[in-house]
Amino acid sequence: MQDFSQEFMSAIGLILSGDSDLWEIVLLSLRVSLLAVVIAALIGMPLGAALAVARFPGRRAVVILLNALMGLPPVVVGLLVYLCLSRSGPLGVLQLLYTPTAMIIAQVVLVTPIITALTRQTIETLDAEYAEQLRSLGISRLASVPTLLWDARLALLTAFLAGFGRAIAEVGAVIMVGGNINHVTRVMTTTIALETSKGNLALALALGAILIFIAVTVTAVVSLLAPQERASEMRHA
């Protein structure tokens, strides 16, 4: 118990002292995850909205597949990205393996289905409400996508934050394609796993505390946005 108390106090000291190694890891984690989620949102939101308003044969199968992809095992994603980026892979010539870019690619693959599926659900509900009005104005289904995306911006922000929470907590895929290289690809989750196995609990606890703080902050923001979203829906009703 005494040792744990000392490790805990050391962890607090690392955070408060502005330890350079600690904050380098935190900033890299935030940079990788934020960039990955922005890219995933740029892909997933228009795609999800288009899928919500489009009507075509096999649409239900596509929706089912998209929902299934939300549960992609991270290690499988890591393996697939690793195979693509390895020297013998189709993208090996780019030499991206064991770089932050490889980690961003893995997180984009993981997060895009989540954002796409959540966007589809949101826009589909909104389209059912406004479809008749939009059609009466001569706006086609696909042309209505930008309008629906803008009107659903609060709900889509929660989808963005959900994707960020998934990305920042990821360990399996990023360690496979990033390699957990010190000062290069070492992020919070991979460092926690490594330092715990080495017995360096102070650094692991410090990073764990910061990761929990980020997760709680994201959850709080989503919770605060939810009432505003419901109020907006009531005004439209």
PASEBA-1860 file (N, C-alpha, C; in nm, 3 decimals):
! residues 237
1> MQDFSQEF> 0.084/-0.120/0.000/0.000/0.000/0.000/0.087/0.125/0.000 ~ 0.198/0.117/0.077/0.292/0.229/0.083/0.352/0.257/-0.053 ~ 0.391/0.147/-0.124/0.452/0.163/-0.257/0.353/0.225/-0.354 ~ 0.226/0.180/-0.347/0.125/0.234/-0.438/0.104/0.383/-0.412 ~ 0.102/0.421/-0.286/0.084/0.563/-0.252/0.198/0.647/-0.308 ~ 0.319/0.594/-0.300/0.435/0.665/-0.353/0.425/0.679/-0.505 ~ 0.383/0.571/-0.570/0.368/0.575/-0.716/0.261/0.675/-0.756 ~ 0.152/0.678/-0.679/0.043/0.771/-0.709/0.089/0.916/-0.694
9> MSAIGLIL> 0.163/0.943/-0.587/0.214/1.079/-0.566/0.315/1.116/-0.674 ~ 0.395/1.018/-0.717/0.490/1.043/-0.825/0.418/1.075/-0.956 ~ 0.304/1.007/-0.978/0.224/1.031/-1.097/0.171/1.174/-1.097 ~ 0.120/1.217/-0.983/0.071/1.355/-0.971/0.184/1.454/-0.995 ~ 0.302/1.421/-0.941/0.418/1.508/-0.961/0.456/1.520/-1.108 ~ 0.448/1.410/-1.181/0.479/1.413/-1.324/0.383/1.506/-1.399 ~ 0.256/1.500/-1.362/0.156/1.583/-1.430/0.176/1.731/-1.398 ~ 0.193/1.759/-1.271/0.202/1.899/-1.228/0.334/1.965/-1.265
17> SGDSDLWE> 0.439/1.883/-1.275/0.572/1.939/-1.306/0.590/1.967/-1.455 ~ 0.493/1.922/-1.538/0.506/1.943/-1.682/0.615/1.858/-1.743 ~ 0.627/1.733/-1.695/0.730/1.642/-1.746/0.727/1.637/-1.899 ~ 0.840/1.662/-1.960/0.846/1.674/-2.107/0.810/1.545/-2.178 ~ 0.858/1.432/-2.127/0.827/1.303/-2.191/0.677/1.273/-2.182 ~ 0.620/1.300/-2.064/0.477/1.274/-2.043/0.393/1.356/-2.140 ~ 0.417/1.485/-2.148/0.333/1.571/-2.231/0.362/1.555/-2.380 ~ 0.481/1.508/-2.414/0.509/1.474/-2.553/0.419/1.359/-2.598
25> IVLLSLRV> 0.403/1.260/-2.511/0.317/1.145/-2.540/0.171/1.189/-2.550 ~ 0.127/1.273/-2.457/-0.012/1.320/-2.456/-0.042/1.399/-2.583 ~ 0.046/1.490/-2.619/0.023/1.574/-2.737/0.022/1.493/-2.865 ~ 0.111/1.393/-2.874/0.112/1.306/-2.992/-0.019/1.229/-3.000 ~ -0.067/1.179/-2.886/-0.194/1.106/-2.883/-0.308/1.193/-2.933 ~ -0.314/1.315/-2.883/-0.421/1.407/-2.923/-0.411/1.442/-3.072 ~ -0.288/1.466/-3.117/-0.270/1.503/-3.259/-0.312/1.389/-3.351 ~ -0.270/1.268/-3.320/-0.303/1.152/-3.403/-0.454/1.127/-3.404
33> SLLAVVIA> -0.514/1.126/-3.285/-0.656/1.092/-3.276/-0.745/1.201/-3.335 ~ -0.714/1.328/-3.309/-0.795/1.437/-3.363/-0.789/1.439/-3.516 ~ -0.669/1.423/-3.571/-0.655/1.423/-3.716/-0.728/1.305/-3.777 ~ -0.718/1.189/-3.712/-0.786/1.070/-3.762/-0.938/1.090/-3.762 ~ -0.991/1.150/-3.655/-1.135/1.169/-3.646/-1.184/1.275/-3.744 ~ -1.105/1.379/-3.766/-1.142/1.481/-3.865/-1.151/1.417/-4.004 ~ -1.052/1.336/-4.039/-1.054/1.268/-4.169/-1.172/1.173/-4.178 ~ -1.196/1.098/-4.069/-1.309/1.004/-4.066/-1.442/1.078/-4.080
41> ALIGMPLG> -1.452/1.196/-4.018/-1.575/1.276/-4.027/-1.596/1.328/-4.169 ~ -1.488/1.373/-4.233/-1.498/1.423/-4.370/-1.542/1.313/-4.466 ~ -1.507/1.189/-4.434/-1.549/1.076/-4.516/-1.688/1.028/-4.474 ~ -1.704/1.007/-4.344/-1.821/0.938/-4.292/-1.948/1.019/-4.289 ~ -1.939/1.149/-4.261/-2.063/1.228/-4.251/-2.134/1.243/-4.385 ~ -2.065/1.284/-4.492/-2.135/1.290/-4.621/-2.182/1.152/-4.668 ~ -2.099/1.050/-4.642/-2.136/0.915/-4.684/-2.260/0.866/-4.608 ~ -2.260/0.889/-4.476/-2.375/0.848/-4.395/-2.502/0.922/-4.433
49> AALAVARF> -2.487/1.052/-4.461/-2.603/1.132/-4.501/-2.657/1.086/-4.636 ~ -2.567/1.060/-4.730/-2.610/1.012/-4.862/-2.681/0.878/-4.850 ~ -2.629/0.791/-4.765/-2.692/0.660/-4.745/-2.829/0.676/-4.679 ~ -2.844/0.777/-4.595/-2.972/0.799/-4.526/-3.082/0.840/-4.622 ~ -3.049/0.921/-4.722/-3.153/0.974/-4.811/-3.167/0.893/-4.940 ~ -3.065/0.816/-4.975/-3.067/0.742/-5.101/-3.158/0.621/-5.091 ~ -3.213/0.583/-5.203/-3.295/0.463/-5.212/-3.246/0.381/-5.330 ~ -3.196/0.260/-5.303/-3.142/0.176/-5.409/-3.151/0.030/-5.365
57> PGRRAVVI> -3.150/-0.062/-5.461/-3.156/-0.205/-5.426/-3.034/-0.245/-5.342 ~ -3.058/-0.320/-5.237/-2.948/-0.364/-5.152/-2.910/-0.266/-5.043 ~ -2.989/-0.158/-5.031/-2.956/-0.057/-4.930/-2.958/-0.116/-4.790 ~ -3.056/-0.198/-4.760/-3.066/-0.257/-4.626/-2.942/-0.341/-4.594 ~ -2.893/-0.413/-4.693/-2.772/-0.495/-4.672/-2.651/-0.406/-4.643 ~ -2.644/-0.292/-4.712/-2.534/-0.198/-4.689/-2.542/-0.142/-4.547 ~ -2.663/-0.109/-4.502/-2.682/-0.056/-4.366/-2.642/-0.160/-4.262 ~ -2.681/-0.285/-4.284/-2.645/-0.393/-4.191/-2.494/-0.411/-4.187
65> LLNALMGL> -2.430/-0.407/-4.304/-2.284/-0.421/-4.310/-2.216/-0.304/-4.238 ~ -2.269/-0.184/-4.259/-2.211/-0.067/-4.194/-2.221/-0.078/-4.042 ~ -2.336/-0.121/-3.993/-2.352/-0.138/-3.849/-2.258/-0.245/-3.794 ~ -2.236/-0.349/-3.874/-2.144/-0.455/-3.831/-2.001/-0.404/-3.824 ~ -1.965/-0.314/-3.917/-1.829/-0.261/-3.920/-1.799/-0.172/-3.799 ~ -1.904/-0.126/-3.730/-1.882/-0.046/-3.609/-1.808/-0.128/-3.502 ~ -1.822/-0.259/-3.508/-1.757/-0.345/-3.410/-1.632/-0.412/-3.462 ~ -1.567/-0.350/-3.559/-1.443/-0.407/-3.613/-1.341/-0.433/-3.503
73> PPVVVGLL> -1.285/-0.553/-3.493/-1.180/-0.579/-3.393/-1.055/-0.496/-3.425 ~ -1.007/-0.416/-3.332/-0.890/-0.331/-3.359/-0.768/-0.407/-3.408 ~ -0.745/-0.527/-3.353/-0.625/-0.602/-3.394/-0.636/-0.647/-3.539 ~ -0.759/-0.674/-3.584/-0.778/-0.713/-3.725/-0.751/-0.593/-3.815 ~ -0.801/-0.476/-3.774/-0.773/-0.353/-3.849/-0.623/-0.327/-3.852 ~ -0.558/-0.343/-3.737/-0.413/-0.324/-3.731/-0.340/-0.419/-3.825 ~ -0.385/-0.544/-3.829/-0.322/-0.644/-3.917/-0.339/-0.606/-4.063 ~ -0.460/-0.565/-4.102/-0.486/-0.530/-4.241/-0.405/-0.407/-4.284
81> VYLCLSRS> -0.402/-0.306/-4.197/-0.323/-0.187/-4.229/-0.175/-0.221/-4.234 ~ -0.130/-0.306/-4.142/0.010/-0.349/-4.142/0.045/-0.418/-4.274 ~ -0.042/-0.508/-4.320/-0.016/-0.578/-4.445/-0.011/-0.482/-4.564 ~ -0.098/-0.380/-4.561/-0.099/-0.283/-4.671/0.026/-0.196/-4.672 ~ 0.077/-0.162/-4.553/0.189/-0.068/-4.543/0.325/-0.135/-4.534 ~ 0.327/-0.267/-4.514/0.455/-0.337/-4.504/0.528/-0.331/-4.638 ~ 0.655/-0.363/-4.636/0.738/-0.353/-4.758/0.682/-0.431/-4.875 ~ 0.624/-0.547/-4.845/0.568/-0.630/-4.952/0.424/-0.596/-4.984
89> GPLGVLQL> 0.366/-0.502/-4.911/0.227/-0.464/-4.933/0.211/-0.365/-5.047 ~ 0.086/-0.339/-5.086/0.060/-0.249/-5.199/0.104/-0.104/-5.174 ~ 0.110/-0.062/-5.047/0.150/0.075/-5.014/0.287/0.080/-4.947 ~ 0.361/-0.030/-4.957/0.492/-0.038/-4.892/0.591/0.065/-4.943 ~ 0.576/0.105/-5.068/0.669/0.201/-5.127/0.662/0.337/-5.057 ~ 0.552/0.365/-4.989/0.537/0.493/-4.920/0.614/0.498/-4.788 ~ 0.655/0.380/-4.739/0.734/0.370/-4.615/0.664/0.441/-4.497 ~ 0.538/0.408/-4.478/0.459/0.470/-4.373/0.452/0.386/-4.245
97> LYTPTAMI> 0.492/0.259/-4.253/0.482/0.173/-4.136/0.571/0.225/-4.024 ~ 0.520/0.215/-3.900/0.587/0.263/-3.780/0.607/0.415/-3.782 ~ 0.506/0.484/-3.831/0.504/0.630/-3.827/0.368/0.674/-3.772 ~ 0.357/0.799/-3.726/0.227/0.850/-3.683/0.121/0.842/-3.793 ~ 0.164/0.857/-3.918/0.069/0.849/-4.030/0.002/0.712/-4.036 ~ 0.079/0.606/-4.010/0.023/0.471/-4.009/-0.082/0.457/-3.898 ~ -0.055/0.518/-3.784/-0.150/0.512/-3.674/-0.278/0.589/-3.708 ~ -0.261/0.701/-3.776/-0.378/0.779/-3.819/-0.463/0.697/-3.916
105> IAQVVLVT> -0.398/0.630/-4.010/-0.471/0.546/-4.107/-0.551/0.438/-4.035 ~ -0.489/0.371/-3.938/-0.557/0.265/-3.864/-0.678/0.320/-3.789 ~ -0.662/0.436/-3.726/-0.772/0.495/-3.652/-0.883/0.543/-3.745 ~ -0.848/0.593/-3.862/-0.949/0.634/-3.960/-1.035/0.513/-3.999 ~ -0.969/0.400/-4.024/-1.042/0.278/-4.062/-1.136/0.235/-3.950 ~ -1.094/0.250/-3.826/-1.175/0.210/-3.712/-1.293/0.306/-3.688 ~ -1.267/0.435/-3.702/-1.365/0.535/-3.662/-1.466/0.567/-3.772 ~ -1.426/0.559/-3.898/-1.516/0.596/-4.008/-1.650/0.522/-4.005
113> PIITALTR> -1.652/0.389/-3.984/-1.783/0.322/-3.978/-1.871/0.373/-3.864 ~ -1.810/0.410/-3.751/-1.887/0.460/-3.637/-1.953/0.593/-3.672 ~ -1.875/0.686/-3.726/-1.929/0.816/-3.762/-2.031/0.804/-3.875 ~ -2.002/0.718/-3.972/-2.094/0.698/-4.084/-2.229/0.644/-4.036 ~ -2.225/0.543/-3.950/-2.348/0.481/-3.902/-2.429/0.578/-3.816 ~ -2.363/0.651/-3.727/-2.434/0.747/-3.642/-2.492/0.861/-3.725 ~ -2.418/0.904/-3.827/-2.469/1.008/-3.917/-2.591/0.958/-3.993 ~ -2.583/0.837/-4.043/-2.697/0.781/-4.117/-2.823/0.779/-4.030
121> QTIETLDA> -2.810/0.733/-3.906/-2.926/0.727/-3.818/-2.985/0.866/-3.793 ~ -2.898/0.963/-3.770/-2.944/1.100/-3.742/-3.013/1.162/-3.863 ~ -2.947/1.153/-3.979/-3.000/1.215/-4.100/-3.126/1.144/-4.149 ~ -3.133/1.015/-4.130/-3.252/0.941/-4.172/-3.374/0.989/-4.095 ~ -3.358/1.011/-3.966/-3.468/1.063/-3.884/-3.508/1.204/-3.928 ~ -3.408/1.286/-3.955/-3.434/1.424/-3.996/-3.498/1.428/-4.135 ~ -3.453/1.340/-4.223/-3.507/1.337/-4.360/-3.654/1.297/-4.359 ~ -3.689/1.204/-4.270/-3.830/1.163/-4.260/-3.918/1.280/-4.218
129> EYAEQLRS> -3.860/1.371/-4.141/-3.936/1.487/-4.093/-3.949/1.595/-4.199 ~ -3.843/1.616/-4.277/-3.839/1.728/-4.371/-3.855/1.687/-4.517 ~ -3.863/1.559/-4.546/-3.862/1.512/-4.685/-3.970/1.578/-4.769 ~ -4.092/1.580/-4.719/-4.203/1.636/-4.797/-4.181/1.785/-4.825 ~ -4.134/1.857/-4.726/-4.110/2.001/-4.744/-3.999/2.026/-4.844 ~ -3.891/1.947/-4.835/-3.778/1.965/-4.927/-3.817/1.929/-5.070 ~ -3.896/1.821/-5.085/-3.937/1.781/-5.219/-4.029/1.887/-5.280 ~ -4.112/1.951/-5.196/-4.204/2.054/-5.247/-4.128/2.176/-5.298
137> LGISRLAS> -4.006/2.195/-5.246/-3.922/2.307/-5.291/-3.837/2.268/-5.412 ~ -3.856/2.146/-5.459/-3.782/2.101/-5.576/-3.641/2.055/-5.546 ~ -3.613/2.026/-5.420/-3.479/1.981/-5.381/-3.476/1.828/-5.381 ~ -3.386/1.771/-5.460/-3.377/1.625/-5.468/-3.319/1.568/-5.339 ~ -3.327/1.437/-5.327/-3.277/1.371/-5.206/-3.129/1.401/-5.182 ~ -3.047/1.380/-5.284/-2.902/1.401/-5.267/-2.870/1.548/-5.249 ~ -2.944/1.635/-5.316/-2.920/1.779/-5.301/-2.955/1.830/-5.162 ~ -3.038/1.754/-5.091/-3.079/1.796/-4.957/-2.975/1.760/-4.850
145> VPTLLWDA> -2.873/1.683/-4.888/-2.773/1.637/-4.791/-2.705/1.752/-4.716 ~ -2.654/1.856/-4.785/-2.589/1.966/-4.711/-2.683/2.034/-4.611 ~ -2.809/2.053/-4.650/-2.906/2.116/-4.560/-2.930/2.031/-4.437 ~ -2.946/1.902/-4.457/-2.970/1.811/-4.346/-2.849/1.801/-4.254 ~ -2.729/1.799/-4.313/-2.608/1.794/-4.231/-2.595/1.918/-4.143 ~ -2.627/2.033/-4.201/-2.618/2.156/-4.123/-2.721/2.159/-4.010 ~ -2.841/2.115/-4.040/-2.947/2.118/-3.940/-2.919/2.019/-3.827 ~ -2.844/1.914/-3.857/-2.814/1.810/-3.757/-2.676/1.829/-3.694
153> RLALLTAF> -2.621/1.951/-3.703/-2.482/1.972/-3.663/-2.455/1.937/-3.516 ~ -2.550/1.963/-3.427/-2.528/1.928/-3.287/-2.520/1.777/-3.268 ~ -2.611/1.707/-3.330/-2.610/1.561/-3.321/-2.484/1.504/-3.385 ~ -2.439/1.565/-3.493/-2.319/1.516/-3.560/-2.194/1.545/-3.478 ~ -2.199/1.652/-3.398/-2.086/1.679/-3.309/-2.073/1.568/-3.205 ~ -2.186/1.517/-3.158/-2.180/1.405/-3.063/-2.122/1.281/-3.132 ~ -2.153/1.262/-3.260/-2.095/1.150/-3.334/-1.944/1.168/-3.348 ~ -1.902/1.293/-3.372/-1.759/1.323/-3.381/-1.689/1.291/-3.249
161> LAGFGRAI> -1.750/1.333/-3.139/-1.690/1.309/-3.008/-1.688/1.159/-2.975 ~ -1.791/1.088/-3.017/-1.792/0.943/-2.995/-1.677/0.877/-3.071 ~ -1.653/0.925/-3.193/-1.541/0.873/-3.271/-1.408/0.907/-3.207 ~ -1.396/1.028/-3.152/-1.273/1.068/-3.086/-1.247/0.983/-2.962 ~ -1.353/0.955/-2.885/-1.338/0.871/-2.768/-1.291/0.732/-2.805 ~ -1.341/0.681/-2.917/-1.297/0.547/-2.966/-1.152/0.551/-3.008 ~ -1.112/0.658/-3.076/-0.976/0.667/-3.129/-0.873/0.685/-3.019 ~ -0.900/0.775/-2.925/-0.801/0.808/-2.822/-0.775/0.690/-2.729
169> AEVGAVIM> -0.872/0.599/-2.717/-0.857/0.485/-2.627/-0.801/0.362/-2.697 ~ -0.775/0.372/-2.826/-0.731/0.255/-2.904/-0.586/0.217/-2.871 ~ -0.561/0.088/-2.861/-0.425/0.040/-2.834/-0.382/-0.070/-2.931 ~ -0.472/-0.165/-2.962/-0.433/-0.281/-3.041/-0.381/-0.248/-3.180 ~ -0.458/-0.168/-3.253/-0.420/-0.136/-3.391/-0.299/-0.044/-3.397 ~ -0.296/0.058/-3.309/-0.188/0.156/-3.318/-0.052/0.098/-3.278 ~ -0.053/0.002/-3.186/0.075/-0.057/-3.147/0.128/-0.149/-3.258 ~ 0.037/-0.207/-3.338/0.080/-0.294/-3.447/0.140/-0.216/-3.563
177> VGGNINHV> 0.080/-0.103/-3.596/0.128/-0.026/-3.711/0.224/0.086/-3.672 ~ 0.221/0.124/-3.542/0.309/0.231/-3.496/0.437/0.180/-3.433 ~ 0.431/0.061/-3.373/0.550/0.003/-3.314/0.587/0.054/-3.177 ~ 0.513/0.154/-3.125/0.540/0.208/-2.991/0.686/0.253/-2.976 ~ 0.733/0.329/-3.075/0.872/0.376/-3.076/0.883/0.504/-2.994 ~ 0.977/0.507/-2.901/0.993/0.622/-2.812/1.022/0.749/-2.891 ~ 0.950/0.857/-2.858/0.964/0.988/-2.921/0.920/0.990/-3.068 ~ 0.860/0.882/-3.114/0.814/0.877/-3.254/0.667/0.838/-3.262
185> TRVMTTTI> 0.632/0.721/-3.208/0.494/0.670/-3.219/0.438/0.626/-3.085 ~ 0.495/0.670/-2.978/0.449/0.627/-2.846/0.335/0.717/-2.800 ~ 0.217/0.659/-2.788/0.098/0.734/-2.745/0.055/0.686/-2.607 ~ -0.049/0.745/-2.554/-0.087/0.718/-2.415/-0.120/0.571/-2.389 ~ -0.205/0.514/-2.472/-0.250/0.376/-2.446/-0.135/0.277/-2.456 ~ -0.052/0.291/-2.558/0.060/0.197/-2.576/0.164/0.215/-2.466 ~ 0.183/0.339/-2.422/0.280/0.365/-2.315/0.230/0.308/-2.183 ~ 0.102/0.320/-2.156/0.046/0.263/-2.033/0.070/0.112/-2.029
193> ALETSKGN> 0.043/0.045/-2.142/0.065/-0.100/-2.148/0.212/-0.134/-2.127 ~ 0.301/-0.060/-2.193/0.444/-0.088/-2.183/0.497/-0.061/-2.043 ~ 0.468/0.056/-1.990/0.524/0.095/-1.860/0.469/0.010/-1.747 ~ 0.344/-0.035/-1.758/0.289/-0.124/-1.656/0.363/-0.257/-1.656 ~ 0.393/-0.309/-1.775/0.467/-0.436/-1.784/0.610/-0.421/-1.731 ~ 0.665/-0.300/-1.740/0.801/-0.274/-1.690/0.801/-0.241/-1.541 ~ 0.684/-0.219/-1.484/0.676/-0.184/-1.343/0.689/-0.036/-1.315 ~ 0.691/0.047/-1.420/0.699/0.192/-1.402/0.558/0.247/-1.387
201> LALALALG> 0.501/0.228/-1.267/0.361/0.261/-1.247/0.334/0.410/-1.242 ~ 0.435/0.490/-1.206/0.412/0.635/-1.194/0.372/0.694/-1.329 ~ 0.448/0.663/-1.433/0.416/0.715/-1.566/0.285/0.657/-1.617 ~ 0.264/0.527/-1.592/0.139/0.464/-1.637/0.019/0.526/-1.568 ~ 0.031/0.553/-1.438/-0.079/0.614/-1.364/-0.105/0.758/-1.411 ~ 0.002/0.832/-1.437/-0.014/0.970/-1.483/-0.087/0.974/-1.617 ~ -0.045/0.889/-1.709/-0.110/0.885/-1.839/-0.253/0.833/-1.828 ~ -0.274/0.734/-1.739/-0.408/0.683/-1.717/-0.502/0.789/-1.664
209> AILIFIAV> -0.452/0.873/-1.572/-0.533/0.981/-1.516/-0.571/1.081/-1.624 ~ -0.476/1.115/-1.711/-0.503/1.210/-1.819/-0.603/1.149/-1.918 ~ -0.587/1.021/-1.948/-0.679/0.954/-2.041/-0.820/0.949/-1.985 ~ -0.833/0.923/-1.855/-0.964/0.922/-1.791/-1.025/1.063/-1.794 ~ -0.943/1.163/-1.769/-0.991/1.302/-1.773/-1.045/1.336/-1.911 ~ -0.974/1.294/-2.016/-1.019/1.320/-2.152/-1.151/1.248/-2.179 ~ -1.160/1.121/-2.135/-1.282/1.043/-2.157/-1.401/1.106/-2.084 ~ -1.379/1.150/-1.960/-1.486/1.212/-1.883/-1.529/1.344/-1.947
217> TVTAVVSL> -1.431/1.420/-1.996/-1.461/1.548/-2.060/-1.545/1.528/-2.186 ~ -1.507/1.429/-2.267/-1.583/1.400/-2.390/-1.725/1.359/-2.355 ~ -1.739/1.272/-2.254/-1.872/1.227/-2.212/-1.956/1.343/-2.160 ~ -1.893/1.432/-2.085/-1.965/1.547/-2.031/-2.013/1.640/-2.142 ~ -1.929/1.663/-2.241/-1.967/1.749/-2.353/-2.084/1.687/-2.429 ~ -2.078/1.556/-2.454/-2.188/1.487/-2.522/-2.316/1.500/-2.442 ~ -2.306/1.484/-2.310/-2.425/1.495/-2.224/-2.483/1.635/-2.225 ~ -2.396/1.736/-2.231/-2.443/1.874/-2.235/-2.508/1.908/-2.368
225> LAPQERAS> -2.457/1.847/-2.474/-2.512/1.875/-2.607/-2.647/1.807/-2.628 ~ -2.668/1.694/-2.561/-2.791/1.617/-2.583/-2.917/1.697/-2.552 ~ -2.925/1.769/-2.437/-3.046/1.849/-2.412/-3.067/1.958/-2.517 ~ -2.958/2.020/-2.564/-2.971/2.122/-2.667/-3.026/2.063/-2.796 ~ -2.981/1.941/-2.826/-3.029/1.873/-2.947/-3.178/1.845/-2.936 ~ -3.221/1.797/-2.818/-3.363/1.768/-2.799/-3.447/1.895/-2.805 ~ -3.393/2.004/-2.749/-3.464/2.131/-2.754/-3.479/2.180/-2.898 ~ -3.375/2.159/-2.977/-3.378/2.198/-3.118/-3.485/2.117/-3.192
233> EMRHA> -3.491/1.987/-3.161/-3.590/1.902/-3.226/-3.733/1.945/-3.190 ~ -3.752/1.986/-3.063/-3.884/2.029/-3.020/-3.926/2.159/-3.089 ~ -3.828/2.249/-3.110/-3.859/2.374/-3.180/-3.902/2.347/-3.323 ~ -3.832/2.251/-3.388/-3.865/2.217/-3.526/-4.002/2.150/-3.534 ~ -4.033/2.076/-3.430/-4.164/2.006/-3.427/-4.276/2.108/-3.413
END
